[in-house]
Amino acid sequence: MATVTIAPGAGTAALRRRLRATLSWLHLWVGLSVGTLFALVSLAGTVLVFHTDLLRWQHPQLAQHAPVADGRVLAAVIKQWQPHGLRSLDLPRAELPVWQGYFQDGSRAYFAPEDGALLLRRSHHDDALLWLHEWHVELLGGETGKEVLGVVGWVSLALVLIGLYLWWPKRGRMLAQLKVFTGPPVRRWLTWHRSSGVMLLPLLVLATFTGTGMIYSKGFGAVFMGAFGGEKPTAPEVKGDGLVDWTQALAHARDALPGAELHRVSVPKAGDGALAFRSQASGEWHPVGRSTIHLDRSGAQRLQVYDATANRLGARMSDAIYPLHIGAVGGSVMKWVTALVGLLPAFLLATGFLFWRRRRRKG
C-alpha cells in the first residue's frame, strides 16, 4: 500500500488560501453593497466640512453684521421664538456673525445681532446642506437610520482591515506593493485601489472610527473613561421661573472661565431654575466647546463651572471624537484633508468595481 506524505505546513497553507479566498469574496461583495452606502454618506461629509463657508456663500446677508451678542436682543429672540420650539442659540462670532437658533424639529433660524430680526430659516426639507446633514448623520431615517448607519460604520471598518490583510506584502516587498501602474486596465485599477487605500488608511480609519463613535457616543465615552479616567458632570437641578436678565447672565458666563470663548446658550425650560451655557476653553478642539457654565435663573450666581480641559484623559478623548471627525483640529490644512478623505470611499468603490469588471471580462 502506497504511503502519502504531506509536506510540513501544507495544511496551514491550504487554510490560509481558503481564508484569503473567503475574505476576498467578502471584501468584493460587501464592498459593492455596503460600500456604496458608505461612499454616499462620506461624499455628503466632504460637502459638510465646508457647511458654514457654503452657508455664507448661499446667503451673503448673514455675513454683513458685526458679531455682537447683546443680552437685550437675546431676550427678545427667546421670548418670540421659544413657543415655536427654539431650544438653543449660538452666539454671533466672526465665522458667522448672527444668532443661530436650533429648533426641536431640526430646523435652524438666523437672527440679526442688532435687533433679533429673522434673516433666514431653513430645514432639511428646503435646504440642500441640511438635507445632506440629515443624510450624513441618520440616513434621513431618524433614530432607526442612525442605528443602520452605526452598523454600516462597523462593517466599513471591517472592510478596511480586510483590505489591509489582503494587501499585506511579503517581507521586503512593501514598496513594490505600493507601486501604481497605468496599464493594463486590470493592474491599473487594482494598484490604484490598494495603494490609495493603504496610503490614506490611517485617515480613513480615523474618519470612520470617529463617525461610528459619534453614533455610539455614550458607549465610546464609557469605554474611554473606564480605561483612562474622567467623568462628565451632572447638570445642577434647580427649580424656578421668572424673568432672566440676559445681559447680566452673558457677562457672568463670559467671566466664569478666564480665556474661554462663550459660544452657545440653552433656552431654559419652564420650571428650570438654571441657565446653561457652552464655552470653548483655551486648548479645546471642539468648535463650540465642551466646557459648561450653569447660572441661577437671575443670571447673577454661578451654580457650576466645568472646564473640560481639566478633566482626565478618558473624558478628553471622548470630547475629541467630534472635532477629529469634522476636521476642526489642525486648521485649514486638516479641513481640506478631511474633505479629501471623504472622497476616498467613492474612489475605492469605483476602482474596486472597475478592477472586478475587467478581471471578469478577461476571465
C-alpha positions as CSV (number, residue, x, y, z in Angstrom):
1,M,0.0,0.0,0.0
2,A,1.4,3.4,-1.0
3,T,2.2,5.9,1.6
4,V,1.0,9.5,1.2
5,T,3.4,12.1,2.6
6,I,2.0,15.5,3.4
7,A,4.6,18.3,3.3
8,P,5.1,20.2,6.6
9,G,2.9,23.3,6.6
10,A,0.8,22.1,3.6
11,G,-2.4,22.1,5.8
12,T,-1.7,25.6,7.1
13,A,-1.0,26.9,3.6
14,A,-4.3,25.5,2.4
15,L,-6.1,27.0,5.3
16,R,-4.6,30.4,4.5
17,R,-5.6,30.1,0.9
18,R,-9.2,29.3,1.9
19,L,-9.2,32.2,4.4
20,R,-7.9,34.6,1.8
21,A,-10.4,33.5,-0.8
22,T,-13.3,33.9,1.7
23,L,-12.0,37.4,2.7
24,S,-11.6,38.4,-0.9
25,W,-15.2,37.4,-1.6
26,L,-16.4,39.3,1.4
27,H,-14.3,42.4,0.5
28,L,-15.7,42.4,-3.0
29,W,-19.4,41.8,-2.4
30,V,-19.8,43.6,0.9
31,G,-17.7,46.4,-0.6
32,L,-20.0,46.8,-3.6
33,S,-23.2,46.8,-1.4
34,V,-22.5,48.3,2.0
35,G,-19.5,50.2,0.5
36,T,-21.9,52.0,-1.9
37,L,-23.9,53.4,1.0
38,F,-20.7,54.2,2.9
39,A,-19.4,56.1,-0.1
40,L,-22.6,58.2,-0.4
41,V,-22.5,59.1,3.3
42,S,-18.8,60.0,3.0
43,L,-19.4,62.2,0.0
44,A,-22.0,64.2,2.0
45,G,-19.4,64.5,4.7
46,T,-17.0,66.1,2.3
47,V,-19.5,68.8,1.5
48,L,-20.4,69.3,5.1
49,V,-16.8,70.1,6.0
50,F,-17.5,73.4,4.4
51,H,-21.0,73.8,5.7
52,T,-20.5,77.3,7.2
53,D,-18.5,78.5,4.2
54,L,-21.2,77.4,1.8
55,L,-23.9,78.8,4.0
56,R,-22.3,82.3,3.9
57,W,-21.9,81.9,0.1
58,Q,-25.6,80.9,-0.3
59,H,-26.8,83.7,2.0
60,P,-24.3,86.6,2.0
61,Q,-26.6,88.7,4.1
62,L,-25.6,86.5,7.1
63,A,-22.1,87.8,7.0
64,Q,-23.0,91.5,6.8
65,H,-23.1,92.1,10.5
66,A,-20.8,92.9,13.4
67,P,-20.6,89.8,15.8
68,V,-22.1,91.4,18.9
69,A,-24.0,89.3,21.5
70,D,-26.5,91.8,23.1
71,G,-28.4,90.4,26.0
72,R,-31.5,92.5,25.2
73,V,-31.6,91.1,21.7
74,L,-31.2,87.6,23.1
75,A,-34.1,88.1,25.5
76,A,-36.3,89.3,22.6
77,V,-35.4,86.3,20.4
78,I,-36.1,83.8,23.1
79,K,-39.4,85.5,24.1
80,Q,-40.6,85.4,20.5
81,W,-39.3,82.0,19.4
82,Q,-39.3,79.8,22.4
83,P,-43.0,79.0,21.9
84,H,-42.1,77.7,18.4
85,G,-39.6,75.2,19.7
86,L,-36.4,77.1,20.0
87,R,-34.0,75.1,22.2
88,S,-30.6,76.8,21.9
89,L,-28.7,79.6,20.2
90,D,-25.1,80.0,19.0
91,L,-23.8,83.5,19.8
92,P,-22.6,85.7,16.9
93,R,-18.9,85.3,16.2
94,A,-16.5,86.2,13.3
95,E,-17.2,83.0,11.4
96,L,-21.0,83.5,11.4
97,P,-21.8,86.9,13.0
98,V,-25.5,86.3,13.6
99,W,-27.5,84.4,16.2
100,Q,-28.0,80.8,15.0
101,G,-31.1,79.1,16.6
102,Y,-31.7,75.4,16.8
103,F,-35.3,74.1,16.9
104,Q,-36.7,70.9,18.2
105,D,-37.8,69.8,14.7
106,G,-34.2,70.0,13.5
107,S,-34.7,73.3,11.6
108,R,-32.4,76.3,12.1
109,A,-33.0,80.1,12.1
110,Y,-30.7,83.1,11.9
111,F,-31.3,86.4,13.7
112,A,-29.7,89.8,13.2
113,P,-27.4,90.7,16.2
114,E,-28.6,94.3,16.1
115,D,-32.3,93.7,16.7
116,G,-33.1,90.0,16.5
117,A,-34.9,90.2,13.2
118,L,-35.3,86.9,11.4
119,L,-32.9,86.7,8.5
120,L,-33.3,83.1,7.4
121,R,-35.0,79.9,8.4
122,R,-34.0,76.5,6.9
123,S,-34.7,72.8,7.4
124,H,-33.7,69.6,5.6
125,H,-37.0,69.9,3.7
126,D,-35.9,73.0,1.8
127,D,-32.2,73.3,2.2
128,A,-29.6,71.1,0.4
129,L,-27.0,71.4,3.1
130,L,-29.3,70.4,6.0
131,W,-30.6,67.6,3.8
132,L,-27.1,66.4,3.4
133,H,-26.6,66.7,7.1
134,E,-29.6,64.6,7.9
135,W,-28.4,62.0,5.4
136,H,-24.9,62.0,6.8
137,V,-25.9,61.6,10.4
138,E,-29.0,59.4,10.2
139,L,-29.7,58.4,6.6
140,L,-32.9,60.6,6.7
141,G,-34.4,57.9,9.0
142,G,-34.3,59.4,12.5
143,E,-33.0,57.0,15.2
144,T,-33.6,54.0,13.1
145,G,-31.4,55.5,10.3
146,K,-28.8,56.3,12.9
147,E,-28.7,52.7,14.1
148,V,-28.4,51.4,10.5
149,L,-25.5,53.9,9.9
150,G,-23.8,52.6,13.0
151,V,-23.8,49.1,11.6
152,V,-22.5,50.5,8.2
153,G,-19.7,52.1,10.2
154,W,-18.6,48.9,11.8
155,V,-18.9,46.9,8.6
156,S,-16.8,49.6,6.8
157,L,-14.1,49.4,9.4
158,A,-14.0,45.6,8.9
159,L,-13.8,46.1,5.1
160,V,-10.8,48.4,5.6
161,L,-9.0,45.9,7.8
162,I,-9.8,43.1,5.4
163,G,-8.4,45.1,2.6
164,L,-5.2,45.7,4.6
165,Y,-4.8,42.0,5.2
166,L,-5.3,41.1,1.5
167,W,-2.7,43.8,0.5
168,W,-0.1,42.9,3.1
169,P,3.1,42.0,1.2
170,K,5.8,39.5,1.9
171,R,8.9,40.7,3.6
172,G,10.9,43.2,1.5
173,R,8.1,43.9,-1.0
174,M,6.4,46.8,0.8
175,L,7.4,49.5,-1.7
176,A,6.6,47.2,-4.6
177,Q,3.1,46.7,-3.3
178,L,2.6,50.5,-3.2
179,K,3.6,51.0,-6.9
180,V,0.9,52.4,-9.1
181,F,0.5,51.3,-12.8
182,T,-1.2,53.0,-15.7
183,G,-1.9,49.7,-17.6
184,P,-3.1,47.2,-18.4
185,P,-6.6,48.1,-17.0
186,V,-6.8,45.2,-14.6
187,R,-3.4,46.1,-13.0
188,R,-4.2,49.8,-13.1
189,W,-7.5,49.6,-11.2
190,L,-6.0,47.1,-8.7
191,T,-3.0,49.2,-7.9
192,W,-4.9,52.5,-7.7
193,H,-7.4,50.8,-5.4
194,R,-5.0,49.2,-3.0
195,S,-2.3,51.9,-3.0
196,S,-4.6,54.8,-2.3
197,G,-6.4,52.7,0.4
198,V,-3.2,51.8,2.1
199,M,-1.5,55.2,2.0
200,L,-4.6,57.0,3.3
201,L,-5.5,54.2,5.6
202,P,-4.9,56.0,9.0
203,L,-7.0,58.9,7.9
204,L,-9.8,56.7,6.6
205,V,-9.8,54.6,9.8
206,L,-9.9,57.8,11.9
207,A,-12.8,59.3,10.0
208,T,-14.8,56.0,10.1
209,F,-14.0,55.3,13.7
210,T,-14.9,58.8,14.9
211,G,-18.1,58.8,12.8
212,T,-19.1,55.5,14.4
213,G,-18.1,56.8,17.8
214,M,-20.5,59.8,17.4
215,I,-23.4,57.3,16.9
216,Y,-22.4,55.3,19.9
217,S,-21.1,58.3,21.9
218,K,-22.3,57.0,25.3
219,G,-20.7,53.6,24.8
220,F,-17.4,55.1,23.5
221,G,-17.3,57.6,26.3
222,A,-17.9,54.9,28.9
223,V,-15.0,52.8,27.5
224,F,-12.6,55.7,27.3
225,M,-13.4,57.0,30.7
226,G,-13.4,53.5,32.2
227,A,-9.9,52.9,30.7
228,F,-8.3,56.3,31.1
229,G,-10.4,58.1,33.8
230,G,-12.7,61.0,33.9
231,E,-16.4,61.6,34.2
232,K,-18.9,64.0,32.8
233,P,-20.5,66.5,35.2
234,T,-24.2,66.3,36.0
235,A,-26.1,69.5,35.4
236,P,-27.4,71.0,38.6
237,E,-31.2,70.6,39.2
238,V,-32.7,73.9,40.3
239,K,-36.4,74.7,40.3
240,G,-37.6,78.1,39.5
241,D,-39.1,80.5,37.0
242,G,-39.1,84.2,36.3
243,L,-37.5,86.7,34.0
244,V,-33.8,86.4,33.1
245,D,-31.5,89.4,32.9
246,W,-29.7,88.1,29.8
247,T,-27.2,91.0,29.7
248,Q,-26.1,90.1,33.2
249,A,-26.2,86.4,32.5
250,L,-24.0,86.7,29.4
251,A,-21.5,88.8,31.3
252,H,-21.2,86.3,34.2
253,A,-21.0,83.4,31.8
254,R,-18.1,85.0,30.0
255,D,-16.2,85.7,33.2
256,A,-16.7,82.2,34.6
257,L,-13.9,80.7,32.6
258,P,-10.9,83.1,32.0
259,G,-9.6,82.8,28.5
260,A,-12.6,80.8,27.2
261,E,-15.0,81.8,24.4
262,L,-18.7,81.7,25.1
263,H,-20.5,80.0,22.1
264,R,-23.9,78.6,23.0
265,V,-26.8,79.2,25.3
266,S,-29.6,76.8,26.0
267,V,-33.2,78.2,26.2
268,P,-34.4,77.5,29.7
269,K,-37.5,75.3,30.0
270,A,-40.4,76.2,32.2
271,G,-39.6,75.4,35.9
272,D,-35.9,75.0,35.2
273,G,-34.1,77.5,37.5
274,A,-30.7,77.1,35.9
275,L,-29.2,78.8,32.8
276,A,-26.9,76.6,30.8
277,F,-24.0,77.8,28.5
278,R,-21.4,76.1,26.4
279,S,-17.9,77.6,26.3
280,Q,-14.7,76.7,24.4
281,A,-11.9,76.8,27.0
282,S,-8.3,77.5,25.8
283,G,-6.9,74.3,24.3
284,E,-10.3,72.7,23.5
285,W,-10.7,71.2,20.0
286,H,-14.5,71.2,19.9
287,P,-15.6,74.3,17.9
288,V,-18.4,75.1,20.3
289,G,-16.6,73.7,23.4
290,R,-17.5,71.0,25.9
291,S,-17.0,73.3,28.9
292,T,-20.2,74.2,30.6
293,I,-21.4,77.0,32.8
294,H,-24.6,77.0,34.9
295,L,-26.0,80.1,36.5
296,D,-29.1,80.6,38.6
297,R,-32.3,82.0,36.9
298,S,-31.3,85.6,37.7
299,G,-28.0,85.1,35.9
300,A,-26.2,86.5,38.9
301,Q,-25.0,83.4,40.7
302,R,-22.8,80.6,39.4
303,L,-24.1,77.1,40.2
304,Q,-21.5,75.1,38.4
305,V,-18.5,75.8,36.2
306,Y,-16.9,72.9,34.3
307,D,-13.6,73.2,32.5
308,A,-13.4,70.3,30.0
309,T,-9.6,70.7,29.6
310,A,-9.1,69.9,33.4
311,N,-10.9,66.6,33.1
312,R,-8.9,63.3,32.9
313,L,-7.7,61.7,29.7
314,G,-10.6,59.4,29.1
315,A,-13.1,62.3,29.1
316,R,-10.9,64.4,26.9
317,M,-10.6,61.5,24.4
318,S,-14.4,61.3,24.3
319,D,-14.7,65.0,23.7
320,A,-12.1,64.7,20.8
321,I,-14.3,62.4,18.7
322,Y,-16.4,65.1,17.1
323,P,-13.8,67.7,16.3
324,L,-11.5,65.0,14.8
325,H,-14.3,63.7,12.6
326,I,-15.2,67.1,11.2
327,G,-11.6,68.3,10.7
328,A,-11.7,71.0,13.3
329,V,-8.2,70.1,14.5
330,G,-5.2,71.5,12.7
331,G,-6.6,74.5,10.9
332,S,-7.5,74.8,7.2
333,V,-5.0,72.0,6.2
334,M,-6.8,69.4,8.2
335,K,-10.1,70.7,7.0
336,W,-9.1,70.0,3.4
337,V,-7.5,66.7,4.3
338,T,-10.8,65.7,6.0
339,A,-12.7,66.7,2.8
340,L,-10.2,64.6,0.7
341,V,-10.7,61.5,2.9
342,G,-14.5,61.9,2.4
343,L,-13.9,61.3,-1.3
344,L,-11.8,58.2,-0.7
345,P,-14.6,55.6,-0.2
346,A,-16.2,56.6,-3.5
347,F,-12.8,56.3,-5.2
348,L,-12.2,52.9,-3.7
349,L,-15.7,51.7,-4.7
350,A,-15.2,52.9,-8.3
351,T,-11.7,51.4,-8.7
352,G,-12.7,48.2,-7.0
353,F,-15.7,47.8,-9.3
354,L,-13.6,48.5,-12.4
355,F,-11.0,46.0,-11.4
356,W,-13.6,43.3,-10.8
357,R,-15.4,44.0,-14.1
358,R,-12.1,44.0,-16.1
359,R,-10.9,40.8,-14.4
360,R,-14.3,39.1,-15.1
361,R,-14.2,40.1,-18.8
362,K,-10.6,38.9,-19.1
363,G,-11.5,35.6,-17.4
